[in-house]
Amino acid sequence: MGGGSRRCGAWAGRLELVSTGLMSVGLVAGLGGCSGATTEPTPVVTAPAAGVAPPDESDLPAPMGPAFAELPAGETAVIRPGGATTCARGAPFSFFVAKGRADRVVFDFSGGGACWNAQTCAFASYLFSDTVPDAASVKPQGIYDRNNRANPFRDWTHVFVPYCTGDVHWGDNAATYGDVTIQHKGAANVRAVLAWLFAEVKKPERLFVTGCSAGAYGSVVWAPRLRRHYPKVALAQLGDSGAGVITDSFFAESQASWRPQGSYPAWIVGDTPFASLGDIYTRVAAAYPEDTFGQFNMLRDSVQVRFFTAMGGSNADEWSQRMRASSEAIAAAAPNYRYALAAGEEHCILPYDTLYTKQVGGRAVVDWVADLAEGRSASNLRD
């Protein structure tokens, strides 16, 4: 499934395969377009159905990267789109694609902390990632293990959006904190990935939009963009260990630092800005009642508690109480929202093999996740 009209003959980048245990990784160079080209690549535009106006996607860059059909099945390509993409301190951005079935796609946002002021964005800060990790370091565990027959996504195409901008994939700002300037350009990075996906994967039947930690925030904000482009797809979203339990001061301060408004779905937000992550879930779920939205959280997640206290929150007890109250409030307002609240302090489950062993309320988490992804009935789970 590719758009040849936007390339100069064959794809001009390189694909180098590297052994990484149960996965293999390729590197695709996409920084400079085609050698000898004198024009910008032309995006492929899918004609809308009769009588249906196409969504406004003028904010997306021209797609850069190999054609989907050129990606070797079962291998992972590292695509560097260039353009406006960047990491927090200027390092290059890239994204990963593990080719599988073209009719089923996992769109997965990476975690990696956050920064929003001089203290948290300092060079010595341990609170966020400012470079894209080496793809070879990604362990074949959890939903990334294509050899595990229990993995409900083992044969899906997996599009992975790394995170290196400190803005939970929402930002569109270059912020200066004293002597440090941070490129909060998570939204630009996501748009580059979407441009490639929309050009290369035309008609998926199912989309599973997810993310761990900071990626959980990205997954719910960008899921409407995927839904709008693919109006007939069956979509499920699951935020893994990103409950949105934050202080009021953090929400206001981060908004000013990241300027995320451009990543919000304007057709849902309207004139009433989002007030919290719970508000985002409630309004997005209401806008798409046929889709499923959800969250997984540990009851005393040590990483989320650490960030909560860094924002000015008190302790694990307060965080846990507010997390449970938030999940229940969203569920009460949105019939198509599901949650799983598990005993423990671990952070994230989808990237790890605990996905296959963890049970919540007597139900295997992996079966619950599979039901969400496949559009089957799934109940809320609690320990």
N, C-alpha and C positions, 0 to 999 in steps of 0.2 A: 504494500500500500504506500506508494510514494508519489511525490509530485516532481516529475522530471523537468518541468518547465522552469524551475527556479535554479537549476544547476547548469554549469558549463560542461556538458558531456558527463563523464563518470565523476563520482564524488572525488574531490581532489585531496582529501585528508588521508591520514594513515590509520590503520587498525592493527595494533600490536597486541597479541594475546599473551597474558601473563597468568601463570598458575596461581590460584588462590584457594587451595583445598577443594571444596565441593563446587566452587564456581570458577569461571575464568573471566578475566577482565580485559577489555580492549580499550585502547586510547584512540579517540578520533579527534584530529586537530581541525577546529573550525573557526580559527581566529581571523583568517584573512580572506575567506571566500575562495574563489577558484583562481588558480594561477593564470595571469594574463587577462582576467576579466576587467571590463571597463564600466560595467553597470552593476547596480545593486541587485541581489537576488529578488525575484518576484514571488510573493506569497501565493500559495494555491488557495483559491476561494471556492468553497462548496456552495453551489446554487441552493437557495432556500426553496422550500416547498411552495407551490403556487399559493399566492395570497398571504404568505407569511413573510414579514419583513425580517431581513437578517439582523442578528445582534450587532451592535456597534463594537467592533474590535479594532478601531483605529489606534488604540493605545498599544497594540502588540507590535513588536519589531518584526522585520522580515525573518522568517524561520531559517536557522542555520544548523546544519548537521546532516548526517547521512539519511538516505531514504530508509524507511522502515524495512522495505524488502531487501535492502543490502546488509542488514544486521544479521549476523549468524545466530541461529536459534540456540538457546541455552547458554549464551555468553552475554557478558555485560560490557556495554560500550560506555566510555567516558567521553562526553561531548562538551566541548568548550565553545559556547556560542559567541563570546566576545561582545562587541557593541557596548551597551550601557551597563552590562553586568559587571559586578565587582564584589569583593569581600570588604569587610569593615575597614581594613587598613591598606587596601589597594591590591591585595593578592587576587589572582584570577579566579573566576567562578567557573564551575563545570557541573554537569548533572549526569546521572547514570541511567542507562536503559538496559534492562535484561529482557530480551525478546522472548515472548511466549505467544500465546493465542492472541490474535488481533481483535477478537470479540470480547475479551475480558482484560481490563486494565486496572492495576493498582497504581494510584497516584499518591505518593508517599512523601511527606514532609519530614525532614530530619529535625532532631532536637539539637540543643547546644547552648542553653542558657539565654541570657539577655543582658543588655546594659542600657542605662537611661540617664546617667549623670556622670560627673567627673570621677567620682569614686568607683563606680561599677564599670566604667569604660576605660579606666587607666590601663597602662601597658602591663602592670602586674596583676590585673584582675583575673581571678579564676572563675568568674561568673558566666563567661560566654566564649564561644569558639569564633576565631577570626580568620580561619582558613578552611578550605574544603579538605576533608581527610583523604588520604590515599585510598583509592578504591580497593586496592589489594588488602587493606587492613579490615575491611568489612567481613565479619565472620559469618559463615553460612549457618546461622541459627534462626530460630523462630520462623517468620514468614519469608526469610531469605534462603531457607534450606530447600532447594528444589529436589533433593533426593529423598525427602521425608514424605512418605505417602499420606501421613496425617495432616500435612500442610494443605489447607484449602486453596492456597494460591500458587501451588507448585508449578502449574502450567500457564499461569496468567502472565501477560506482559507487565513488567514492573518498572515504573518510571519513578526514580528517586531524586528528590530535590534537596541537595545538601544545604546546610545553613551556616552562614559565616558573617552575618550582618548585625546580630544583637537586637533584632527588632521583631522577633517571632514571625518572620516572613511578611510583615505588613508594611515596612517603612519605605519612605520615598523622600529622604532628606540627608543632607550632609551636615552633621551637627558638630560644632566645636565646643569642647569642654576644656577650658583652660588652654593648655598647650597641645591637646589631643583632638584631632578631627576624625570622626567616625563616619564612614559611608553606610548609613542606614538605608540600604538599597535592596532590601529583601523583595519588595514588590517588583522591581525591575528584573531581578533574577527569575522570579516565578513567571513573569510575562514571557521571558525568553523560552522557558520550558513549555509553556502553554502554546506558544507560536509553533514550536516544533511538533508537539502532539497533535494540534488541530490540523496541521498540514499533512501529517503522516498517518494518523489513525482516524479514518473517516467515520466509521459507523460501529463503534463498540456497542455491545448489547448490555454489558454490565460495567460499572465503575465502582471501585472501592477507594474512597478518598480517606486517607488516614495520616497520622503523624504521631510521633512520640515526643512528649515533653513540650518544648516550644513549638514543635511541629504540629501538635494537637491544635494550637491556636490557628496556625496557618491553614489546617485542613478545613475548619468550619467556615472561615472567612472566604476561602477560594472555592469551596465546593459549589456555591451558586454560579460561579463563572463557568465551571465545567458543565453544570446542569443546563445553563442557558445556551451553551454552544451545542450540546448534544441533547436536544429536547425529548428524544424518544428513548434515551438510555435508562436502564434501571440503576439508580444510584443509591449507595449507602455510604455514610460518613461515620467514622469512629475516631474520636480523640483519645489517645492513649496517654494518661498521666499528665494531663494539662487541664486542671479543673477550673482555672480562672479565679481562684480564691486569692484576692489581692486587696491591698488597702486602697482607700479612696484617693489618697495622695499619689500613689503609684500610677493609677490610671490616668490622672490629670497630667502628671509629669512626663510619663512615657508618650502620651499623645503629642505633647509639645515637642518632644525630642525626635520622634519617629515620623510624624506627619503621615499617618496611615490612611487618611481619608480616601485616597485614590485607589486603595485596594478593596475598600468596602463595596458591596453590591449596591450601587446607587438606586437601582429599581426596587430595592427592599428598604434601604435606609430612608429615602425621601428627605424630608426636612427635619427628621428626628434622629439625631446621632445615637449610635450605640452607647449604652451606659455601662455595660459590663459584658463579660463573656456569656453569662446566663441570658442576658438580653439578646445577644447575637444568636445563640442556639434557639431561643424561643421564636424569634422573628423569622429566622431562616427556615426553621421547621414548619412554621405556619405558611410560609410562601410556597413550600413544596410538600404538601400533605401526602403525596404518593411515595415520597422517598423516606428513608430511615436515617435518623441522626442519633449519635450516641456518644457515651464516654465510658472509659474504664479507669478506675482509680483505686489505689491501695488506701486503706483507711488511715494510715499514718506514714504516708510517703515521705521519706526522709529528705529527698531533694526538693520537693515542693514546699515542705516545711522550712527548709533552709532559705529558700527565696522569699517566703512569706515573712520570715523574721528580718531578712535583709531590707525588706520594704517598710519595716516598722511594725509588723505583726508581733503577737506575743509568743505563742508556743504551739506545740503539736496539737494540744487539746482544742485550742481555738480553731486552728486550721481544719481539723477533722470535723468538728461540729459544723463549721460553715460550709465545708465541702458537701457533707451529707444534705444539709438544708438546701444548698443550691441544686443538687441533682434532683431532689424531690420536687422542688419548685418548678424546674424546667419540665419534668415529667407531668406534673399536674396541668401545666399550661399547653403542652405539646403532646398529643396522643401518639405521634410518630417518633418520639424520643425514647431511647432505652439506655439504661445504665447498669454497670456492674461495680459493686463496692466490695473489695476483697480485703480480708485481714492481712496485715503485713506492712512493712516499711519500704519494700522494694520500689524502684522507679522504672516504669515502663515494662510491658510484657510482650508486645508483638515482636520486638527484635531478638528475643531470647527464647531458649528452649523451655523455660518455665511456662510458656504458652501451652505446651503439650501436657504438663503435669498439674497445673493449677486448677483447682475447683473453687467455685463460689456458690454457697448455698446448695452444695451437692451436685452442681452442674459443671461439666468440664468447660473451661473458658474457650478452648479451641472450637468446640462444637457451637458455642454461643456466637462466637465471631463468624463462623461459617454460615450460620443461619442468617445473621445480619447481612453478610455479603451476598447471599443468594436470594434474599427477599423472602425468607421463610419467617414464620412467627417466632418471636423471641421475647421472653419475659425479662423484667428487671431482676437482677441478682444482688443478693446481700449476704454478707457474713455477719 
